[in-house]
Amino acid sequence: SMTEGTGRAAVRRVAAARGISLTGSGAAFAALAYIVYRLTGESAVWLSITLLLTMGVQGLVQPIASWLGDRFDRRRVLVASDVAAAAGFVALAFARTPGQLVIIASVTAILESPVWAVAAASIPNLIDEEHLPWANGQVAIGRHLGSFVGPILGTVLITGLAGDGATADRLLGAGAFVYGLNAATFLLSAWLIGSTPGRFNDERPAVSEHTGIRAGFRYAMSDRVLRSILLGWSVLLLGVGLNIVV
């Protein structure tokens, strides 16, 4: 088993990897939204579509991302996701129209979706249970800082590089720079995860037919308290999403 010091070091590497990649991703998607908004004549409809097909789609595929982490080696899932997302953002730098930007960004958002769930699921296997609250706090700090700093950084970069009244080529060029930086953050994240000591999955017997995503949904909907929480939280997030778009 890992020593306490090694376990803490492993948790810090995972937290740093998540914070770095989420900061870059937040910056890139903020820049993308700004570029699409400007290229379409400040269209609120296009902006809504961009948000829906990036952040919205990413939320919808979270169950699949979580299943990948349960079904396969989490370290490999995370590294593969980071590398694939890096490739997606490199491809985004070559997009020239709003439609191309949104489609490629949507695929890239799906590719990076394991970032949100799989890393957190690996933490209990990297450190002793008595230190788990501290470990979860480290990952939460990385996630929340990335989610907060990233959009601000992306907005500052894209507006600073493109300037007021920028042409389409200048906007796309500034965006390509931000996407390239983000691709680098995902490659750095992949290296941090790949070189982290310890096991990302626990030792467990073969999965029975009564486990998995469907079993989880079935159990949640069969319990009155869990069902109420799930439905209430869904309504709350729907309202928050509508307020953001409006």
C-alpha positions in Angstrom: 0.0 0.0 0.0 1.0 3.6 -0.5 2.5 5.6 2.4 0.6 8.7 3.6 3.2 11.0 1.9 3.0 9.2 -1.4 -0.8 9.2 -1.3 -0.9 12.9 -0.6 1.5 13.6 -3.4 -0.6 11.5 -5.8 -3.7 13.4 -4.8 -2.0 16.7 -5.3 -0.9 15.7 -8.8 -4.5 14.6 -9.7 -5.9 17.9 -8.3 -3.3 19.9 -10.2 -4.0 18.0 -13.4 -7.8 18.7 -13.1 -7.3 22.4 -12.2 -4.9 23.0 -15.1 -7.1 21.3 -17.7 -10.3 22.8 -16.5 -8.7 26.3 -16.4 -7.6 25.8 -20.0 -11.0 24.4 -21.1 -12.9 27.2 -19.4 -10.7 29.7 -21.2 -11.1 28.0 -24.6 -14.9 27.7 -24.3 -15.3 31.3 -23.2 -13.2 32.4 -26.2 -15.3 30.2 -28.5 -18.5 31.7 -27.3 -17.2 35.2 -27.8 -15.9 34.4 -31.3 -19.2 32.7 -32.4 -21.2 35.6 -31.0 -19.1 38.2 -32.9 -18.9 36.2 -36.2 -22.7 35.8 -36.2 -23.5 39.5 -35.8 -23.9 39.2 -32.0 -26.6 36.5 -32.4 -28.1 35.4 -29.1 -29.4 32.3 -30.8 -26.0 31.2 -31.9 -24.6 31.9 -28.4 -27.3 29.7 -26.9 -26.6 26.9 -29.4 -22.9 27.2 -28.5 -23.5 26.9 -24.8 -26.0 24.0 -25.3 -23.7 22.0 -27.5 -20.7 22.4 -25.3 -21.5 22.7 -21.6 -25.0 21.2 -22.1 -23.8 18.2 -24.0 -21.0 17.7 -21.5 -23.5 17.4 -18.7 -25.6 14.9 -20.7 -22.7 12.5 -21.3 -21.5 12.4 -17.7 -23.2 9.0 -17.0 -21.3 7.5 -19.9 -18.1 9.1 -18.7 -18.6 7.7 -15.3 -19.4 4.3 -16.7 -16.0 4.3 -18.6 -14.3 5.0 -15.3 -16.0 2.1 -13.7 -15.6 -0.3 -16.6 -11.9 0.4 -17.6 -8.7 1.5 -15.9 -9.4 5.1 -14.7 -5.8 6.2 -15.3 -6.0 5.2 -19.0 -9.4 6.7 -19.4 -8.2 10.0 -18.0 -5.0 10.1 -20.1 -6.9 9.1 -23.3 -9.5 11.8 -22.6 -6.8 14.4 -22.1 -4.9 13.5 -25.3 -8.2 13.3 -27.3 -9.3 16.7 -26.0 -6.0 18.2 -26.9 -6.4 16.9 -30.4 -9.9 18.3 -30.5 -8.8 21.8 -29.5 -6.0 21.7 -32.1 -8.6 20.9 -34.7 -10.7 23.7 -33.4 -7.9 26.1 -34.3 -8.4 25.3 -38.0 -12.2 25.9 -38.0 -13.3 28.9 -40.0 -17.1 29.2 -39.7 -19.4 29.3 -36.7 -20.9 25.9 -37.7 -17.5 24.3 -37.8 -16.5 25.8 -34.5 -19.6 24.6 -32.7 -19.5 21.1 -34.1 -15.9 20.5 -33.3 -16.3 22.1 -29.9 -19.2 19.9 -29.1 -17.2 16.7 -30.0 -14.3 18.0 -28.0 -16.6 18.7 -25.0 -17.7 15.0 -25.1 -14.1 13.8 -25.4 -13.1 15.7 -22.2 -16.2 14.8 -20.2 -14.3 12.2 -18.0 -12.4 15.1 -16.5 -15.4 15.9 -14.3 -16.2 12.5 -12.8 -13.5 9.9 -13.3 -10.7 11.8 -11.5 -12.9 12.3 -8.4 -13.8 8.6 -8.4 -10.1 7.6 -8.4 -9.3 9.5 -5.2 -10.4 6.9 -2.6 -8.0 4.5 -4.2 -5.0 6.8 -3.9 -5.1 7.6 -0.2 -6.3 6.1 3.1 -9.9 6.6 4.1 -9.0 8.8 7.1 -7.4 11.3 4.8 -10.2 11.2 2.2 -12.0 14.5 3.3 -8.7 16.3 2.8 -8.1 14.6 -0.6 -11.6 15.4 -1.9 -11.1 19.0 -0.8 -7.9 19.2 -2.8 -9.7 18.0 -6.0 -12.6 20.3 -5.3 -10.3 23.3 -5.0 -8.7 22.5 -8.3 -12.0 22.0 -10.0 -13.6 25.2 -8.7 -10.5 27.4 -9.3 -10.3 26.1 -12.8 -14.0 26.7 -13.4 -13.7 30.2 -12.0 -10.4 31.4 -13.4 -10.7 29.7 -16.9 -13.6 31.8 -18.3 -12.1 35.0 -16.9 -8.7 34.2 -18.5 -10.3 33.2 -21.8 -12.3 36.5 -22.0 -9.2 38.6 -21.1 -7.1 36.8 -23.7 -9.6 36.8 -26.6 -10.6 40.5 -26.1 -7.0 41.6 -25.6 -5.6 39.7 -28.6 -8.5 40.5 -31.0 -9.2 44.0 -29.9 -12.3 46.1 -30.7 -13.8 45.9 -34.1 -11.6 42.9 -35.0 -12.0 41.3 -38.4 -13.1 37.6 -38.7 -9.5 36.5 -39.4 -8.2 38.3 -36.4 -10.9 36.8 -34.2 -10.1 33.3 -35.5 -6.4 33.8 -35.1 -6.8 34.9 -31.5 -9.0 32.0 -30.8 -6.5 29.6 -32.4 -3.9 30.9 -29.9 -6.2 30.2 -26.9 -7.2 26.8 -28.2 -3.5 25.9 -28.7 -2.7 27.0 -25.1 -5.6 24.8 -23.9 -4.3 21.8 -25.9 -1.0 22.2 -24.1 -2.8 22.2 -20.7 -4.4 18.9 -21.6 -1.1 17.3 -22.6 0.4 18.5 -19.3 -2.6 17.0 -17.5 -2.1 13.7 -19.3 1.5 13.6 -18.2 0.6 14.4 -14.6 -2.0 11.7 -14.5 0.1 9.2 -16.3 3.0 9.7 -13.9 1.0 9.7 -10.7 1.9 6.8 -8.4 -0.7 4.4 -7.1 -3.8 2.6 -8.4 -6.7 4.6 -9.8 -9.1 1.6 -9.5 -9.8 -0.6 -6.5 -9.6 -4.4 -6.5 -13.1 -5.8 -6.9 -14.8 -8.9 -8.1 -16.4 -9.1 -11.5 -19.3 -6.8 -12.0 -22.7 -8.5 -11.6 -25.7 -8.0 -13.8 -27.3 -5.9 -11.1 -24.8 -3.1 -11.2 -24.1 -0.3 -13.7 -25.7 2.9 -14.9 -29.2 1.4 -15.3 -29.1 -0.1 -11.8 -28.1 3.2 -10.4 -30.9 5.1 -12.1 -33.4 2.3 -11.1 -32.3 2.6 -7.5 -32.4 6.4 -7.4 -35.9 6.5 -8.9 -37.2 3.8 -6.6 -36.2 5.7 -3.4 -38.5 8.6 -2.5 -35.9 10.8 -1.0 -33.3 10.3 -3.8 -36.0 10.7 -6.4 -37.1 14.0 -4.9 -33.5 15.3 -4.7 -32.8 14.3 -8.3 -35.9 15.9 -9.7 -35.6 19.0 -7.6 -31.9 19.5 -8.6 -32.8 19.0 -12.3 -35.4 21.7 -12.1 -32.9 24.0 -10.3 -30.2 23.5 -12.9 -32.7 24.0 -15.7 -33.6 27.3 -14.3 -30.0 28.4 -13.8 -29.3 27.4 -17.4 -32.2 29.5 -18.7 -31.0 32.5 -16.7 -27.5 32.2 -18.1 -28.8 32.1 -21.6 -31.2 35.0 -21.1 
